[in-house]
Every structure is written in C-alpha cells, then in structure tokens.
Amino acid sequence: MRYEKLGMSELNVSRICMGCMGFGDASNGQHSWTIDEEHSREIIRRGLELGVNFFDTAIGYQNGTSEQYLGRTLKDFTSRDKVVVATKFLPRTNEEIEAGITGQQHIERMLNKSLENLGMDYVDLYIYHMWDHRTPIYDILDGLNRMVKAGKVRYVGISNCFAYQLAKANALAEKEGFAKFVSVQSHYNLIFREEEREMAKLCAEDNIAMTPYSSLAGGRLSKHPGETSKRLEEDDYARLKYDATAGQDNVIIQRVAELAERRGVSMTEISLAWLLTKVTAPVVGATKLSHIEGAAKAVDLELSEDEIHYLEEPYVPHRLVGVMAQNTAASSGESHVWTTGKQKI
C-alpha cells in the first residue's frame, strides 16, 4: 500500500479508501444488497492486512448500522490511532427547521449520534454529505469549527457540491478563522468525469484532496458485459445514475476490459489505476474479499500515457445525476436518498 497526505491536513491516508456503504443491516435502510456484520468484519480485517487505513461511512448508511459495524470491527482488529475514520452528516430536516434547531445544534446532534454508533471519541474527517440550501453556510462552518475545537473532529470535508460552493465556503472559513474543508468527495470515475471541468482544477490549486465515490460506477467498471451481481440487480439508485447513458458508457467499459486482458489484470485494477492518476484516494466499496484485494493491487499498476488516452478518448459530456442533480435551492425540501431513518438523534 502507498500513502499520501490528505490535502492540507496532517492525515496520512492509504491511496485506497474503503467505502462502507455496503456494510449494514440489509433490512434496515435504503439498500437491500448490503452485507451482514460477520462478512463486513472479514472485509475490513482484510483491508487492514493489505495496508488500508482510511475508512469512509455515514450516519445515513443503513440507519447507522454501517457505522456500528465499522466501529466494532476496528476496535477488535486495530488501534484507534492507526486508522483514519471519516463519516458524514445530512442536512437539517423539515422537522428540525420547524423546531428552530440551528445548523450548529444540528451538527453537534448528528456528530454525537455518529460517535455513539462508532463507539469512538472523535472522527478524523467529518464530511458535509450534501449542500443544505436552507441552512446558512456560516452556521455549517461555525458548527463544524466548534466540533474541531471540542476535540470531536480533527478535520472537515465536503461531498456533493459545486466548485463555486466549495470555493465560497473555504473563503468564508479563512475570513472567520474556521476550519476549512480539506477534502471533497464527489461522483467521479471513468464513465462520469464532469468533476474535471471545475472541481479538479480548484482542488489542484488549493491543495484540497479528492476522494471520489462511485469509483467503479456501482460495479460497471469492474465487470465484463453480461456479468451481474446482487448489487447490479437491486441497486435502483445506481441504475438511476447510469442506465440512461449505458450506450455511450459501454464503449469505455469495453476498452477497460480489453486493456485488462492485454495487461493480464482485472478490470477493477485498470479502472482504479486510471483514477489514481487523478485523485488522492478513491472510495472503493467492497462486499467481497476479492473487491478490496483487487483495489489494493491497483495502487501498484502504472498505466502509460497512451493507455490513459485510450481509456479517456471516447468520453462525452454527461448530465448531472443522483445527489448533485438535486443540488438546487428549489429541490432542497424534497426527499433525498439518504436519511437517518429510525435513529434517535
């Protein structure tokens, strides 16, 4: 495994971040394809053996059971100071707004619940999961800064935002002396490259780490045509993101398969080796041991400039999908894919 500083922070993270969205009680949340605690533990333990020290979860993943599985497993198999744990908080709910709960209060309540789920005193990276158009960004930054000062959070990150939103937020944080966002977790992979237009340039200039999610496009960039899985069959949200562009995306997927065969490696290794030339640490989900093993191998695979060009050349512009398609003031009150479910916050 190789390691790199997470943007302007002092966190040394593995080049592969284990995404924990696939861990959690399948009967208790947004997804039916997640795996139970026993199998989650096996994968997390294997990741640790392979040198993975960076783990990403969220309060919205399977009603907090993803956080619970991760926290218990890390406690059993490693020491707290050897891992970098990231989790995420959601926007204020309609009920909280009506009750007069401020952005600062909301963040503290959400964080305390995540720490309870994880069984930890602090998280290394606390991520603003999606832009909250109904809460002033000052309140969000102030709330996060208070948690940093309280020792419950080491650094703060952001996810699912536009480059202008991140730039404005960090400019305000600098002006007010608040903790700045050191990383951004966005939708970015070989078949969805819209982050290259603005976000990648901002991050390069301001030393903000990119830790993209959906790095294998929900498995599409790791499977040959005709191959399937429980997730591919049951993940309606991923189908919403990718089915409409399957024709143009398949051209790239075919090139991944061709290059993998030529190099004698897996499609996972090719897809992630490409992404590793662009970002600090892609978030890679795993529901089988082979998933994290393939991801770890990608760190040592180097692609030539010709191979990179061959993979990139067929790309055409894509419309925004998923959470980013809802990043507007008009849709801010609508239901989103992520909720805290039955958790008492």
GIQUI-V719903 format. One record per backbone hydrogen bond with DSSP energy under -1.0 kcal/mol. CO is the residue of the C=O (numbers start at 1). NH is the residue of the N-H. If there is no record, write none. Layout:
# GIQUI-V719903
<<CO;NH> <CO;NH>>
This chain:
# GIQUI-V719903
<<2;15> <4;13> <5;7> <6;9> <11;6> <13;4> <17;284> <18;56> <20;23> <22;35> <25;28> <35;24> <36;40> <37;41> <38;42> <39;43> <40;44> <41;45> <42;46> <43;47> <44;48> <45;49> <46;50> <47;52> <48;51> <53;84> <54;18> <55;86> <56;20> <58;61> <61;66> <62;65> <64;68> <65;69> <66;70> <67;71> <68;72> <69;73> <70;74> <71;75> <72;76> <73;77> <74;78> <79;82> <80;83> <84;55> <85;124> <85;125> <86;57> <87;127> <88;59> <89;129> <93;97> <94;98> <95;99> <96;101> <97;100> <102;106> <103;107> <104;108> <105;109> <106;110> <107;111> <108;112> <109;113> <110;114> <111;115> <112;116> <113;117> <114;118> <115;119> <115;120> <123;154> <124;155> <125;87> <126;157> <127;89> <128;159> <132;135> <136;140> <137;141> <138;142> <139;143> <140;144> <141;145> <142;146> <143;147> <144;148> <145;149> <146;150> <147;152> <147;153> <148;151> <152;123> <155;126> <156;182> <157;128> <158;185> <162;166> <163;167> <164;168> <165;169> <166;170> <167;171> <168;172> <169;173> <170;174> <171;175> <172;176> <173;177> <173;178> <182;209> <183;158> <184;211> <185;160> <186;213> <189;192> <192;189> <193;196> <194;197> <195;200> <198;202> <199;203> <200;204> <201;205> <202;206> <203;208> <209;184> <210;280> <210;281> <212;283> <213;188> <214;217> <216;221> <217;220> <219;222> <224;227> <229;233> <230;234> <231;235> <234;236> <235;239> <236;240> <237;241> <238;242> <239;243> <242;245> <243;246> <245;249> <246;250> <249;253> <250;254> <251;255> <252;256> <253;257> <254;258> <255;259> <256;260> <257;261> <258;262> <259;263> <260;264> <260;265> <266;270> <267;271> <268;272> <269;273> <270;274> <271;275> <272;276> <274;277> <275;278> <275;279> <282;17> <284;19> <288;292> <289;293> <290;294> <291;295> <292;296> <293;297> <294;298> <297;300> <298;301> <304;308> <305;309> <306;310> <307;311> <308;312> <309;313> <312;315> <323;326> <324;327> <326;328> <329;332> <331;334> <340;343>>
